[in-house]
Amino acid sequence: MLTGGGDARITLNADTGLNKYLSAPYPRDVIAYSSSTVSDISAKAFAHVGGIDCAQDYGDWLASLSNRIRSAYSVGEDADLVFAPSGTDLEYVALAAVLGKGVCGVHNILLGADEIGSGCVHSAVGRYFAGETALGRKTVPGTDVEGLGPVTMVDVPVRCGAGMAKDGTAIVAAMGQEIEAAVAAGKHCLVHGVHGSKTGLVLPGLSEIDALQAQFGGAVTFVIDACQARITSEAIEEYLSRGAIVLMTGSKFIGAPPFNGWAMVPRDLVVQAAPLPKGFRTIFRRAEWPMGWAGQDILPDTANPSLALRLEAAMFELDRFQRIPMDQVEAIIAAFETALWTGLIKPLGVSRVNAGDIDDFVEQALPIEMRTLATLNVSGLPGLATFDEAQEVHRRLALNGIRLGQPVKCVARESGWGGTLRIGFSMPQLSEWATLPISEVQALIEADMRQITDVLQEILALQTG
């Protein structure tokens, strides 16, 4: 049940029992700091979903989940939820929300394509991104979804040629130029922000969003990619109050199995939206869209209990995480940062991307939720110099019982992108650590970091001969 109702990325390899991302929809005894990519389900969540009636009415089930998600994040009735099997599918929701607002179509300004899901470069322009949809419909990646066009897209890089993150002023200036050109061409602009990219970036800031809205008014709609789910209730409210759409998934920091996600859409956008395009009949089911969305009745009135079950796992983790006092969360994050430094960064002689040593990093003005993830520059280690080498080592670590976040392209070298690895914990881990004294938490994480260091050094020794 936990591997149904998605695209090919969710299916399990017959030999390994793992999916494309080397994760599983069942509990495993592994060292896992992979929540920036995908999570395994925890034993407690697995036991919880095992007792759920999957034959219940799909519409009622999703309505209940919608209410629970809104309650968990203190989101009022002025926003509706749309459900989808993955963050990549959620891009279609944003396009549907602005369909018809521009006489010559939509211009999608994507922020840092390398910092979000790879399939989004297709779905963000209204094209199929996989060979099949969650409805089981066969499709051709790169072909248009009927009724969404015309859509153009531009990628505004968030990093310079040297791999360093650009400041908000430069990014907003680039966005402004794109918006001006698109408006002159009769297009409505869908501007992507990111709250928790693959490397933990938050761009643009709220003041920069305010400046663009003041300049361009109704010619622009913002969509915030928060699919990492490293976001607070307060941040969600700030975005929604600005009329932005917020995209989230439950399979990364939240810790449910892949794939499940939702879009929080301001009610005004739902009421004003054009009828859903015909092509959505191949992608979505009727109950996954709010009742007030025009054209919802063209969607098939079928059920995807597998998606709902994965959402149940997400809600189980979110509910128990929200019960942890914030001061305890902060103490655990501090213990993670210290253990990461003493057990892995210092022994290996590597560094954090956009950060110095642990003392420098703690002083940076990062949102607390971003401190649950570290991107490491490992390109100075033999066997990890390149992005491709890092991908291979990442795979070998996973097959040796150590799951880390996938490498990302953010360390520039003369010959191309350098190697990176990502270390990020999840809500299930934090919930378990919250039952322990903080000294034990730090010791436990440091032991994990030392084991990662030891296995990594063994793999590199074998690889380099």
RADA-V296871 format. One record per residue. NEAR is the number of other ideal C-beta (glycine too) atoms within 8 Angstrom. Layout:
near=NEAR
near=NEAR
This chain:
near=7
near=12
near=10
near=9
near=8
near=13
near=12
near=8
near=12
near=11
near=8
near=10
near=8
near=4
near=4
near=7
near=7
near=10
near=15
near=6
near=10
near=10
near=14
near=11
near=11
near=8
near=8
near=7
near=4
near=8
near=9
near=12
near=13
near=13
near=16
near=12
near=10
near=10
near=16
near=13
near=15
near=11
near=6
near=8
near=14
near=12
near=8
near=11
near=13
near=6
near=5
near=8
near=4
near=8
near=4
near=7
near=5
near=13
near=8
near=8
near=11
near=13
near=9
near=8
near=13
near=12
near=8
near=10
near=13
near=13
near=8
near=11
near=8
near=8
near=12
near=6
near=5
near=7
near=12
near=11
near=12
near=13
near=12
near=15
near=13
near=16
near=15
near=12
near=14
near=16
near=12
near=15
near=14
near=14
near=15
near=14
near=12
near=13
near=12
near=5
near=7
near=13
near=3
near=7
near=11
near=15
near=17
near=14
near=15
near=14
near=16
near=15
near=8
near=10
near=13
near=14
near=8
near=4
near=10
near=14
near=11
near=12
near=14
near=13
near=10
near=11
near=11
near=13
near=9
near=12
near=8
near=9
near=11
near=13
near=10
near=6
near=8
near=5
near=11
near=6
near=10
near=6
near=7
near=9
near=13
near=7
near=9
near=13
near=7
near=6
near=13
near=11
near=11
near=9
near=9
near=12
near=8
near=13
near=10
near=7
near=4
near=5
near=11
near=7
near=9
near=10
near=6
near=10
near=7
near=8
near=15
near=12
near=8
near=9
near=14
near=10
near=8
near=13
near=16
near=8
near=8
near=14
near=11
near=6
near=8
near=8
near=12
near=13
near=17
near=14
near=13
near=14
near=14
near=16
near=13
near=16
near=14
near=12
near=13
near=11
near=11
near=10
near=13
near=11
near=8
near=7
near=6
near=12
near=13
near=9
near=9
near=15
near=12
near=7
near=7
near=11
near=7
near=4
near=8
near=13
near=15
near=14
near=13
near=13
near=13
near=15
near=14
near=14
near=12
near=13
near=12
near=8
near=9
near=6
near=12
near=14
near=10
near=9
near=13
near=14
near=6
near=11
near=10
near=13
near=15
near=14
near=18
near=13
near=16
near=18
near=15
near=16
near=15
near=15
near=18
near=16
near=13
near=16
near=12
near=17
near=17
near=16
near=14
near=14
near=14
near=12
near=11
near=8
near=13
near=13
near=7
near=5
near=11
near=8
near=7
near=13
near=12
near=7
near=11
near=14
near=9
near=9
near=12
near=14
near=12
near=12
near=10
near=12
near=10
near=10
near=4
near=7
near=13
near=7
near=9
near=11
near=5
near=9
near=13
near=7
near=6
near=8
near=7
near=13
near=13
near=12
near=14
near=14
near=13
near=16
near=15
near=12
near=19
near=14
near=13
near=13
near=18
near=13
near=10
near=10
near=11
near=7
near=5
near=11
near=5
near=6
near=6
near=9
near=12
near=9
near=9
near=13
near=11
near=9
near=12
near=12
near=13
near=11
near=14
near=14
near=11
near=8
near=14
near=14
near=12
near=7
near=8
near=11
near=6
near=10
near=8
near=11
near=12
near=7
near=9
near=7
near=7
near=10
near=7
near=9
near=11
near=8
near=5
near=7
near=2
near=7
near=8
near=9
near=11
near=11
near=10
near=12
near=17
near=10
near=16
near=14
near=13
near=12
near=13
near=8
near=12
near=6
near=10
near=14
near=11
near=13
near=12
near=6
near=11
near=16
near=10
near=9
near=16
near=12
near=9
near=10
near=14
near=12
near=8
near=8
near=8
near=13
near=13
near=13
near=15
near=10
near=11
near=12
near=8
near=12
near=12
near=7
near=10
near=2
near=4
near=6
near=10
near=14
near=16
near=17
near=14
near=19
near=14
near=13
near=9
near=14
near=12
near=12
near=10
near=14
near=12
near=9
near=11
near=10
near=5
near=9
near=5
near=9
near=6
near=8
near=12
near=11
near=9
near=10
near=14
near=12
near=9
near=12
near=14
near=11
near=10
near=16
near=12
near=8
near=11
near=12
near=9
near=8
near=13
near=13
near=7
near=7
near=10
near=7
near=3
